[in-house]
C-alpha cells in the first residue's frame, strides 16, 4: 500500500542559464591555461636594416602664390617678375612632369594671375592646379542654412576685357 506524503511532490528542473554561464567560464579558463603553457620557440635571425631610397633632388610639386602688386612667390620664396619665366624653365628642365599649384591673394589683380598662368603654359608645364578659397570679409555674408548661394557679382569692364584677352590667347595657342 502506498502512502502519500503531506509535503507536495515537485519535479526537479534543470536551469539552462546557469549551465551556459559555467560552460563559458570553463571554456575561457581552459583557453587561458592552454595559451600560458604554450612556449613560443623560434630561431634568432639577424635581419638587415631597411634602407629607403635616397632623397631625390628633383622637385615634384611647386606652389606659386600671386600677391598684390604682382609679387610672385615660389614655395614661399619671393621671385622677381623678370625671373619667373627662367625659374619655371629650370623647374621644367629638371622635371618635365612637375605639378604647379597657383593661388592668389584676394586683392591680387586678375591679369597678374593670368600672366603667371601664361608663363607656366609657355614653358610647357601642363599639370596645373588652382587653390581656391571661400571669400571672407565684409562682402561675404553667409546665408541661412539650406539657402542657395548668392549670385556672383557682375564683372567690371576691366575684368571682362582681361578675361576676353586671356580667352583669345588660349584660342590662339590651340
N, C-alpha and C positions, 0 to 999 in steps of 0.2 A: 504494500500500500504506500502510496506516495503522499507526502505531506507538503503543503505549500508553506512557504516562508512568509512571515508578516512583512518583511522588507521587500519592496518591489525589485524584481529582477531586471537589470539593464544590460543590453548587449554592448560589448566594448567596441569603440570606434577608433580607427586609425586616422589621425590627423595628418594631412599631406604637407601642409605649410611648414611645420617644424622639421619634417623629414627633408624637405628641399633645402632648408637653411643648413642643416647638418651636413648634407651632401656637398653643398658649395664650400663649406668650411673645410671639410676633409679634402676636397679637390685642391683648394688653394694651399692647404698645408703640405700636401704631397708635392705639389709643383715647387714650392719654395724649398723644401728639403732636397728634392732631386736636383734643382739648379745650384744649390750651395755645395752639393757633393761633386758636381762635375768640374774637374780642374782642366782649364784650357792649357794645352801643351802645344808648343809650336817651335819652329826653328827661327833663331835670330838671323835676320837678313839686313845687311848694310845696304840700304838703297841710296842711289845717287841723289844729290840735291837738285831740285828743279831750278833751271836757269831759263829765264824769259828771254824773248828776242831783244836784241839791243835797241835802245830807243832810236826812233827814226828822226832825222833832222828835217825831213820833208813835211811841210805843213799840209794838213788835210782840210782845214777849216779856217776861215778868216772872217772876223766880224768888222764891218765898216759902219761907222756912225757919221752922219752928216749933222752938224750943229748949225747954229745961227752964224751968219756972215761967212758961209761956205767953209767952215772949219771941218776938216775930214780927219777921222781917227781910224787907224788900222789896229785892231786889238788894243784899244785904249792908248795908242801911241799916236801923237799928232804927226800928220804928214802934210807938207805944204802942197798947195793946189797944183803947182807945176811938177811935183814929184809923185802925184797919184798914178799917172799913166806908167812911168818907169817901174814903180813899185808893183803895180798889177802885172806888168810884163815879167818881172822877176819871179813873182809867185806862180804865174802860169808856166814859165820855163821850168821851174823846179818841180811842179806837179800839174800836168795837164788836166787832171780830174779834180782840181781844187774846188771846194764849195765856198761860196761867198754869201754872207748874210748882211743885208743892208737895213739899217734902221736910221730914223731921222728924229730930231728933236721936234717938239710941237711947233716951235717958231721958225724952223728951217724953211727955206724957200723951196717950193716945188721944183723949180727949174734947176736948183743945185743938186737935188737928189737925182733928177733925170740925167743931168750931166755926168754924175758919177756912174749911173747905170749905163750910159752910153760908152763911157771909158771901159767899163768891165766887159761889155759886149764886143767892143772893138778889139780888145786883146784876144778874144776867142774863148773866154770863160762862159760856159753855158749853164752851169749849175748855180743858180742864183736864188736865194730865198729872201723874203721880206719880213722883218719883225714889225708887227703891228700891235699897238697898244690901244686900249679903250681911251677915249677922250676924257680928260679930267679938268677940273677948274670951274670957273663961274658959268661958263657956257654949257657945261654938261650937267643936266639935271635928270636923275633917273626918274622914270615914270612909275606909276603904281605897278605892282606885280601883275603879270599877265597882259599888260597893255602893249600894243605894238610899238616898235621903236619909232622915234620921231623921224620925219623925212630928212634926208641930207640937205645941208644948205646949198643954195644955188651958187655955182662958181662965179667969181668975178670975171670981167672981160680979160684981165691979165692971166688968170689961171686957165681960162678956156683957150686963149691963144697959145699958151705954153703946152697945153695938152694936145692941141691940133698939130703943133710943131713936132712934138715927140712922136705922134702917130705917123706923121709924114716921114720922119727919119726911119721909123721901123718899117714902113711900107717900102721905102726906097732901098733898104738893106736886103729885102727879100728878093 
